[in-house]
């Protein structure tokens, strides 16, 4: 799995976060998505790499701006991984 962090300009409140999460779920196959207006970012967990140019276009289409993106491998930690 892949963890992608999108830096986004223009999110100001919890409704902006919800709007962004809904858009990401609609445009890409994701396992998990969480947005933070305070941090100005959206973190996406997915099986495959995201189509960043498409996401950027869709994000701009709803009034926000994709500033940057970064991806890294993601490994889900199980309950028994705690403390290791």
C-alpha distances in whole Angstrom, upper triangle without the diagonal:
4,7,10,13,16,20,22,26,28,26,29,29,27,28,26,23,23,24,21,19,20,20,16,16,19,18,14,12,10,9,11,13,16,19,21,25,26,23,23,19,16,13,10,7,6,5,7,9,11,15,16,20,20,18,21,24,23,23,26,27,27,29,26,25,22,23,20,16,14,10,9,6,5,7,8,12,14,18,20,18,20,22,21
4,6,10,13,16,19,22,25,23,26,26,25,26,24,21,21,22,19,17,19,19,15,15,18,16,13,12,10,10,11,12,14,16,19,22,23,20,20,16,14,10,8,6,5,6,7,7,9,13,13,17,17,16,18,21,20,20,23,25,25,26,23,22,19,19,16,13,10,7,6,5,5,8,10,14,17,20,22,19,21,23,22
4,7,10,13,16,20,22,20,23,23,22,23,21,18,19,20,17,15,18,17,14,15,18,16,13,13,10,10,9,10,11,13,15,18,19,16,16,13,10,7,6,5,7,9,10,9,10,13,13,17,17,15,17,20,19,18,21,23,23,24,21,20,16,17,14,10,8,6,5,6,5,9,10,13,17,19,21,19,20,22,21
4,6,10,12,16,19,18,21,21,20,21,19,16,18,18,14,13,16,15,12,14,16,14,12,13,10,12,11,10,11,12,14,16,18,15,14,10,8,6,5,6,8,11,10,8,8,11,10,14,14,12,13,17,16,15,18,20,20,21,18,16,13,13,10,7,6,4,7,9,9,13,14,17,20,23,25,22,23,25,24
4,7,9,13,16,15,18,19,18,19,17,14,16,17,13,13,16,15,12,15,17,16,14,15,13,14,12,10,10,10,11,13,14,11,10,7,6,5,6,9,11,14,14,12,11,13,11,14,15,12,13,16,16,14,17,19,19,19,15,14,11,11,8,6,5,6,9,12,12,15,16,19,22,24,26,24,24,25,25
4,6,10,13,12,15,17,17,18,14,13,15,15,11,12,15,13,11,14,16,14,13,16,14,16,13,11,10,9,10,12,13,11,8,5,5,6,8,11,13,16,15,13,11,12,9,12,13,10,9,13,13,11,13,16,15,15,12,10,7,8,6,5,7,9,12,15,15,19,20,22,25,27,30,27,27,29,29
4,7,10,10,13,15,16,17,14,12,16,15,12,13,16,15,13,17,19,17,17,19,17,19,17,13,12,10,10,10,11,8,6,4,7,9,11,15,17,20,19,16,14,15,12,14,15,12,11,14,14,11,13,16,15,14,10,9,6,5,5,6,9,12,15,18,18,21,22,25,28,30,32,29,29,30,30
4,7,7,11,13,14,14,11,10,14,13,10,12,15,13,12,16,17,16,17,19,18,20,17,14,12,9,9,9,11,9,5,5,7,11,13,16,18,22,21,18,15,16,12,14,14,11,9,12,12,9,10,13,12,11,7,6,5,6,7,9,12,15,18,21,21,24,25,27,30,32,34,32,32,33,33
4,6,9,12,14,14,11,12,15,14,11,14,17,15,15,19,20,19,20,23,21,23,21,17,15,12,11,9,11,10,6,8,11,14,16,20,22,25,24,22,19,19,15,16,17,14,11,14,14,10,10,13,12,9,6,5,6,7,10,12,15,18,21,25,25,28,28,30,33,35,38,35,35,36,36
4,6,9,12,12,8,10,13,12,11,14,16,15,16,19,20,19,21,24,22,24,21,18,16,12,11,8,10,11,8,10,12,16,18,22,24,27,26,24,21,21,18,18,18,15,13,15,14,10,10,12,10,7,5,7,9,10,13,15,19,21,24,27,27,30,30,32,35,36,39,37,36,38,38
4,6,8,9,5,7,10,9,8,11,14,13,14,17,18,18,20,22,20,22,19,15,13,9,8,5,8,9,6,9,10,14,16,20,22,26,25,24,21,21,18,19,19,15,14,16,15,11,12,14,11,9,7,9,11,12,15,16,19,21,24,26,25,28,28,29,32,33,36,34,33,35,36
4,7,8,6,8,11,11,11,14,16,16,17,20,21,22,23,25,23,24,21,17,15,11,9,5,7,10,8,11,13,16,19,23,25,29,29,27,24,25,22,23,23,19,18,20,18,14,15,17,14,12,10,13,14,15,18,19,22,24,26,29,28,30,30,31,33,34,37,35,34,36,37
4,5,5,7,9,10,11,13,15,16,17,19,20,21,23,25,22,23,20,16,13,10,8,6,8,11,10,12,13,16,19,22,25,28,29,27,25,26,23,25,24,20,20,21,19,16,17,18,15,14,13,15,17,18,20,21,23,25,27,29,27,30,28,30,32,32,35,34,33,34,36
4,5,5,6,9,10,10,12,14,15,17,18,20,21,22,20,21,17,14,11,9,8,7,9,12,12,12,12,15,17,20,23,26,27,26,24,25,23,25,24,20,20,22,19,16,18,19,15,15,14,17,18,20,21,21,23,24,26,28,26,28,26,27,29,29,33,32,30,32,34
4,5,5,6,9,10,10,12,14,15,16,18,20,22,20,21,18,15,13,10,10,9,12,15,13,14,14,16,18,21,23,26,27,26,23,24,23,24,22,19,19,20,17,15,17,16,13,13,13,16,18,20,22,22,24,25,27,29,27,29,28,30,31,32,35,34,33,35,37
4,5,5,6,9,10,11,12,14,15,17,18,20,19,20,17,14,12,9,9,7,11,12,10,11,11,14,16,19,21,25,25,24,21,21,20,21,19,16,16,17,14,11,13,14,10,10,9,12,14,16,18,19,21,23,25,27,26,28,27,29,31,32,35,34,33,35,36
4,5,5,6,9,10,11,12,14,16,16,18,16,17,14,10,8,5,6,6,10,11,9,9,8,11,13,16,18,22,23,22,19,20,18,20,19,15,16,17,15,12,15,15,12,13,11,13,14,16,17,17,19,20,22,24,22,24,23,25,27,28,31,30,29,31,33
4,5,5,6,9,10,11,12,14,15,17,15,16,13,10,9,8,9,10,13,14,13,12,11,13,14,16,18,22,22,22,19,20,20,21,19,16,17,18,15,13,16,16,12,14,13,16,16,19,20,19,21,22,24,25,23,25,24,26,27,28,32,31,30,33,34
4,6,5,6,9,10,11,12,14,16,15,17,15,12,11,9,11,11,15,16,14,13,11,14,14,17,19,22,22,22,18,19,18,19,17,14,15,15,12,10,13,12,9,11,10,13,14,17,19,19,21,22,24,26,24,27,26,28,30,31,34,33,33,35,36
4,5,5,6,9,10,11,12,14,13,15,13,9,9,7,10,10,14,14,11,10,8,11,11,14,16,19,19,18,15,16,14,16,14,11,12,13,10,8,11,11,9,10,9,11,11,14,15,15,17,18,21,22,21,24,23,26,28,29,33,31,31,33,34
4,5,5,6,9,10,11,12,10,12,9,6,6,6,10,11,15,15,13,11,8,9,9,12,13,17,17,17,14,16,15,17,15,12,14,15,12,11,14,14,12,14,13,14,14,17,17,16,17,18,20,21,19,21,20,23,25,26,29,28,28,31,32
4,6,5,6,9,10,12,11,13,11,9,10,10,13,14,18,18,16,14,12,13,12,14,15,18,18,18,15,16,16,18,15,12,15,15,12,11,14,14,11,14,14,16,16,19,20,18,20,20,22,23,22,24,23,25,27,28,32,31,31,34,35
4,5,5,6,8,11,11,14,13,10,12,11,14,15,19,18,16,14,11,13,12,14,15,18,17,17,13,13,13,14,12,9,11,11,8,8,11,10,9,12,11,13,13,17,17,16,19,19,22,23,22,24,24,27,29,31,34,32,33,36,36
4,5,5,6,8,8,11,10,8,10,10,14,15,18,17,15,12,9,10,8,11,11,14,14,13,10,11,11,13,11,8,10,12,9,9,12,12,11,14,13,14,12,16,15,14,16,15,18,19,18,21,20,24,25,28,31,29,30,33,33
4,6,6,7,6,9,9,8,10,12,16,17,21,20,18,15,12,12,9,11,10,13,14,14,11,13,14,16,13,11,14,15,12,12,16,15,14,17,16,17,16,19,19,17,18,17,19,20,18,20,20,23,24,26,30,29,29,32,32
4,6,8,9,12,12,11,14,15,18,19,23,22,20,18,14,15,13,14,13,15,15,15,13,13,14,15,12,10,14,13,10,12,15,13,13,16,16,17,17,20,20,19,20,20,22,23,22,24,23,26,28,30,33,32,33,36,36
4,7,9,13,13,12,15,15,19,20,23,22,20,17,14,15,12,14,12,14,13,13,10,9,11,12,8,7,11,11,8,10,13,12,13,16,15,16,15,18,18,16,18,18,20,21,20,23,23,27,28,31,34,32,34,36,36
4,6,10,11,10,14,15,19,20,23,22,20,17,13,13,10,11,9,10,9,10,7,8,10,12,9,8,12,13,11,12,16,15,16,18,17,17,15,18,17,15,16,15,17,17,17,20,20,23,25,28,31,29,30,33,33
4,7,9,10,14,16,20,22,25,23,22,18,15,13,10,9,7,8,8,10,8,10,13,15,13,12,16,17,15,16,19,19,19,22,21,21,19,21,20,17,17,15,17,16,16,17,17,21,22,25,28,27,28,31,31
4,6,7,11,13,17,20,22,21,19,16,12,10,7,6,4,7,8,10,9,12,13,16,15,13,16,18,16,16,20,20,19,22,20,20,18,20,19,16,16,14,15,14,13,15,14,18,19,22,25,24,25,28,28
4,7,11,14,17,20,23,21,21,17,13,11,8,5,5,7,10,12,12,15,17,20,18,16,19,21,19,19,23,23,22,24,23,23,21,23,21,18,17,15,15,14,11,12,11,15,16,18,21,20,22,25,25
4,7,10,14,17,19,18,17,14,10,8,6,5,7,10,12,13,13,16,17,20,18,16,18,21,18,18,21,22,21,22,20,21,19,21,19,16,16,14,15,14,12,13,11,14,16,18,21,20,21,24,24
4,7,10,13,16,14,14,11,7,6,4,6,9,12,14,14,12,15,15,18,17,13,16,18,16,14,18,19,17,19,17,17,16,18,17,14,15,14,15,15,13,15,14,17,19,21,24,22,23,25,26
4,7,10,12,11,11,8,6,5,7,9,12,16,17,17,15,18,17,20,19,15,17,19,17,15,18,19,17,18,16,17,15,17,16,15,15,15,16,17,15,17,16,18,20,21,24,23,22,25,26
4,7,9,8,8,6,4,6,9,12,15,18,19,18,16,18,16,19,18,14,15,18,16,13,16,17,15,15,13,14,13,14,14,14,15,16,17,19,17,20,19,21,23,24,27,26,25,27,28
4,5,5,6,6,6,9,12,15,18,22,22,21,19,21,19,21,21,17,17,20,18,15,17,19,17,16,13,14,14,14,15,15,16,17,19,21,19,22,21,22,24,25,28,27,25,27,28
4,6,5,7,9,12,15,18,21,25,25,23,21,22,20,21,21,18,17,19,18,14,16,18,15,14,11,13,13,14,15,16,18,20,22,24,23,25,25,26,28,29,32,30,29,31,32
4,6,8,11,13,17,20,23,27,27,25,23,25,22,24,24,21,20,22,21,17,19,21,19,17,14,15,15,15,16,17,18,21,22,25,23,26,25,26,28,29,32,30,28,29,31
4,5,9,11,14,17,21,24,24,22,21,22,20,22,22,19,18,21,20,17,18,21,19,18,14,14,13,13,13,14,15,17,19,21,20,23,23,24,26,27,30,28,26,27,28
4,7,10,14,17,20,23,23,21,19,20,17,19,19,16,15,17,17,13,15,17,16,14,11,10,10,10,11,12,14,16,19,22,21,24,24,25,28,30,32,30,29,30,31
4,7,10,13,16,20,19,17,15,17,14,17,17,14,13,16,15,12,14,17,15,15,11,11,9,9,9,9,11,13,15,18,17,20,20,22,25,27,29,27,27,28,28
4,6,10,13,16,17,15,13,15,13,16,15,12,12,15,14,11,14,16,15,15,12,12,10,11,11,10,11,12,14,16,15,18,18,20,23,25,28,25,25,27,27
4,7,10,14,14,13,12,14,13,16,16,13,14,17,16,14,17,19,18,19,16,15,13,14,12,10,10,10,11,13,11,14,14,17,19,22,24,22,22,24,24
4,6,10,11,10,9,12,12,15,15,12,14,17,15,14,18,19,18,19,17,16,14,15,14,11,10,9,11,12,10,13,13,16,19,21,24,22,22,25,25
4,7,9,9,10,13,14,17,17,14,17,20,18,17,21,22,22,23,21,20,17,19,16,13,12,10,10,9,8,10,10,13,16,18,21,19,20,23,22
4,5,7,8,11,13,16,16,14,17,19,18,18,21,22,22,24,22,21,18,20,18,14,13,10,11,10,9,11,11,15,17,20,23,21,23,25,25
4,7,9,12,15,18,17,16,19,21,20,21,24,25,25,27,25,24,21,23,20,17,15,12,12,10,9,11,12,16,17,21,23,21,23,26,25
4,6,9,12,15,14,14,17,19,18,19,22,23,24,26,24,23,19,21,18,15,14,11,11,10,11,13,15,19,21,24,26,24,26,29,27
4,7,9,12,12,12,14,16,16,17,20,21,22,24,21,20,16,18,15,12,11,8,10,10,12,15,16,20,23,26,28,26,28,30,28
4,6,9,9,8,11,13,13,13,16,17,18,20,18,17,13,15,13,10,11,9,12,13,14,17,18,22,25,28,30,28,29,31,30
4,6,5,6,9,10,11,12,14,15,17,19,17,16,13,15,13,11,12,12,15,16,17,21,22,26,28,31,34,31,33,35,34
4,5,5,6,9,10,10,12,14,16,17,14,12,9,11,10,8,10,11,14,16,18,21,23,26,29,32,34,32,33,35,34
4,5,5,6,9,10,11,12,15,16,14,12,10,12,11,10,13,14,18,20,22,25,27,30,33,36,38,36,37,39,38
4,5,5,6,9,10,11,13,15,14,12,11,14,13,13,15,16,19,21,22,25,26,30,32,35,38,36,37,39,38
4,5,5,6,8,10,11,13,11,10,8,12,11,11,13,14,17,19,20,23,24,27,30,33,35,33,34,36,36
4,6,5,6,8,10,11,9,7,6,9,9,10,13,15,19,21,22,25,27,30,32,35,38,35,36,38,37
4,6,5,6,9,10,10,9,9,12,13,14,17,18,22,24,25,29,29,33,35,38,41,38,39,41,41
4,5,5,7,9,9,9,10,13,14,15,18,19,22,24,24,28,28,31,34,36,39,37,38,40,40
4,5,6,7,6,6,7,11,12,13,16,18,21,23,24,27,27,30,33,35,38,36,36,38,38
4,5,5,5,5,7,11,13,14,18,20,24,26,27,30,31,34,36,38,41,39,39,41,41
4,6,7,9,11,14,16,18,21,23,26,28,29,32,32,35,37,40,43,41,41,43,43
4,6,9,11,15,17,18,21,23,26,29,28,31,31,34,36,38,41,39,39,42,42
4,7,10,13,16,18,21,23,27,29,29,32,32,35,37,39,42,40,40,42,43
4,7,10,12,14,18,20,24,26,26,29,30,32,35,37,39,37,37,39,39
4,6,9,12,15,18,22,25,25,28,29,32,35,37,39,37,37,38,39
4,6,8,12,14,18,21,22,25,26,29,32,34,37,34,34,36,36
4,7,11,14,18,21,22,26,27,29,32,35,37,34,34,35,35
4,7,11,14,18,19,23,24,27,30,32,34,31,32,33,32
4,7,10,14,15,19,21,23,27,29,31,28,29,30,29
4,7,11,12,16,18,21,24,27,29,25,26,27,26
4,7,9,13,15,18,21,24,26,23,24,25,24
4,6,10,13,15,19,22,23,20,21,22,21
4,7,10,13,16,19,20,17,19,21,19
4,6,9,13,16,17,14,16,18,17
4,6,9,13,14,11,14,16,14
4,6,10,11,10,12,14,14
4,7,8,6,8,11,10
4,5,5,8,11,11
4,5,6,10,11
4,5,8,9
4,6,6
4,6
4
